[in-house]
């Protein structure tokens, strides 16, 4: 049974990670689909079938804080189980190696009691330090009902929520993990910054279940063929962002024996 569960909304978000990650029997990657409703259904089903020690909800996020550039990996851990995130944890001094954060841990095999996986779950402040050492930075997230497609919308969300980044699944995933007493964290990468519009309003390209309809996408591009180049550039941008996220996740998971 998987002891560590990583959820992503879409395969485009997870593909780079799954390519880089070493095969691990104790790791399960869950694709939830876009939005709260799909994420809730997927995580409830997953937790009915398994009891992971730790859940990470991963993928893309839109930037609300203008200081966050595309490709910045940001995170939030369980506030009730960890030290407050209003200060930046000190990275390890000796060579800045992620493994240095843990110091002397109990020797173990697999990921049962006493393992590094359980240290993550029971001492989330250590997860914070490991994420910082891996290149991520703490942030406040807002879980939205719709895609924040314009810079104007992002500015409004920044003012109304005080959040640094916006996404659509982590809030409900982590709320359900809380109901199950399972520690969780959000680890996301900025795919579009606060100052730029998305190439298309993706809300208009989804059905009522928030599934992207490629027929609507094709029709939108036929109406505005000038958007094709912009969309292709955005695709390259998100692929590069996914690579950045994958690199951070692999560094973190290198400390979790499988």
C-alpha angles and dihedrals in degrees: 000000000000113000095190123048124193116190126199128176096223139018089241088066095047102037097088092047094049090050093052100037120094114239108268127180091205094056124082125187114206124195107205105177124236124312140012098292095053092041092050093051093047098046094045090053092046094050091048088060101040142016109221120192091222136017124202118192107206143173138080129345133185117238118245097165106074089216092067111091125202109277095032111136112219132182148183127199130199105294092202093055103037143049115281115277096222090102129052112245116238112254118229112281100210104084091319090264116168091221091058090070093072099052112187112000129180111272111249146154124232117352106295129117112336094019127129089253090060092046087058090051099044098037107037091170085072090052087054091053092047092051091050091048089050091056104267127124130212117256143166115249132206117205107213134195093223139032111271094231102170138050088236091057091048092051090051092050091048090054096044099042107022087224124149097211140017131216137150112234115036097078095060094038092054093043090056091045087054090054088054092045090241116144114236143179138194116232114177140157125226106248096174126019130231096259101055136071120230113253090248136012097254091191088073092052096057131083125231090279091055094249115145110247110212091198089062090047092052092048091050091052092047089054092047108025090169087072092065095082092045091050092049090051090049090051090055089048093053092046090054090048091051089053090054091051091048092052092053093046092049091052090051095046092048084080093055111081116220 
